[in-house]
Amino acid sequence: MKMQIDGQSVRLRINEAEWGHLHATGEVEDSTRFSSTFEQLRRLRLGDLDIPMIESSPGLFFVVLPRAGFEAFAAERPRRDGFAFEWIETGAGALSVSIEIDVRDSHRQRSEERRRS
C-alpha cells in the first residue's frame, strides 16, 4: 500500500494483490519502520457501515470503508479516480481522502489473464 500526503489530502493506493486480500479477508495493512522507535502503520478495513471512518494516532492511520460502496467502486476497475471522501473532525479541519486501486496493476493483471485464456 502506498500513502501520499499533501497538506490536508491523503491518497492510499493498493495493488491488485492487496485488493484481493482486502476483498477476501476484509483488511489489508502495511507499515514503514523509520527507526527502532518509530513505525508508521497504515490499515484499510471493509465494514458494514454507511460512511467511511478514520481512526488515527501517532504511528497509525486506520480507515474503515463501507464494504458495499467500495466493492461496487472496485468492480468498475480499472479506473483512474479513487474512492474519495472528506473526513471532518472537530478542530482539525477537512481531510480529503482517496483510496485507489492501481490502474497500471489492474491493466497488467487483465492482460496476463487474457494471455492465459
C-alpha positions in Angstrom: 0.0 0.0 0.0 1.3 3.4 -0.9 0.4 6.5 1.0 0.8 10.0 -0.3 0.2 13.1 1.9 0.0 16.6 0.7 -1.4 19.1 3.2 -4.9 18.1 4.1 -5.1 15.5 1.3 -4.2 11.8 1.8 -4.1 9.2 -1.0 -3.8 5.5 -0.4 -3.1 3.2 -3.3 -3.4 -0.5 -3.2 -2.4 -3.0 -6.0 -4.4 -5.9 -7.3 -3.0 -8.4 -4.8 -3.8 -6.1 -1.9 -7.3 -5.6 -3.3 -7.7 -9.4 -3.4 -6.6 -9.7 0.2 -8.9 -6.8 1.3 -11.8 -8.3 -0.5 -11.2 -11.8 0.9 -10.3 -11.0 4.5 -11.8 -7.5 5.0 -8.5 -6.0 5.9 -5.1 -5.0 4.5 -2.2 -3.3 6.2 1.2 -2.0 5.5 3.9 -0.4 7.6 7.1 1.6 7.4 9.8 1.4 10.1 11.6 4.8 10.2 13.8 3.8 13.2 13.9 1.3 16.0 11.4 3.5 18.0 9.0 4.7 15.2 6.8 2.7 12.9 4.0 4.1 10.7 1.1 1.6 10.2 -1.5 2.0 7.5 -4.6 -0.2 7.7 -7.7 -0.5 5.4 -10.7 -2.4 6.6 -14.1 -3.1 4.9 -17.0 -2.7 7.3 -20.8 -2.8 7.4 -21.3 0.9 7.7 -22.8 3.7 5.6 -19.9 6.2 5.6 -16.1 5.9 5.9 -14.5 6.2 9.3 -10.9 7.2 10.2 -9.0 6.4 13.4 -5.6 7.9 13.8 -2.9 8.2 16.5 0.8 8.7 16.3 2.1 5.8 14.1 -1.4 4.7 12.9 -3.7 5.7 10.1 -6.7 3.4 10.0 -9.5 3.7 7.5 -12.8 1.7 7.6 -14.6 1.8 4.3 -18.3 0.9 3.6 -18.0 -2.7 2.2 -20.8 -2.3 -0.3 -19.7 1.1 -1.6 -16.0 0.1 -2.0 -16.8 -3.2 -3.6 -19.0 -1.5 -6.2 -16.3 1.0 -6.8 -13.7 -1.8 -7.3 -16.0 -3.8 -9.6 -15.6 -1.0 -12.1 -11.9 -1.1 -12.3 -9.6 -0.2 -14.0 -10.5 3.3 -13.3 -8.3 6.4 -12.7 -10.3 8.0 -9.9 -10.3 7.0 -6.3 -13.0 6.2 -3.7 -13.0 9.7 -2.3 -14.5 11.3 0.8 -14.0 14.2 3.1 -13.2 13.5 6.8 -14.1 16.3 9.2 -13.1 16.1 12.8 -13.8 18.9 15.2 -10.9 21.3 15.4 -8.9 19.6 12.7 -10.5 20.9 9.5 -11.4 18.8 6.5 -9.2 16.0 5.3 -9.6 14.8 1.7 -9.1 11.0 1.4 -8.8 9.0 -1.7 -8.4 5.2 -1.9 -7.2 3.9 -5.3 -6.6 0.6 -6.9 -3.5 0.9 -9.1 -4.7 1.2 -12.7 -1.4 0.1 -14.2 -1.5 -3.0 -12.0 -5.2 -3.7 -13.0 -4.3 -3.4 -16.7 -1.3 -5.7 -16.2 -3.4 -8.3 -14.3 -6.1 -8.3 -17.0 -3.6 -8.6 -19.8 -2.0 -11.6 -18.1 -5.4 -13.3 -17.6 -6.2 -12.8 -21.3 -2.9 -14.4 -22.4 -3.5 -17.4 -20.2 -7.0 -18.0 -21.6 
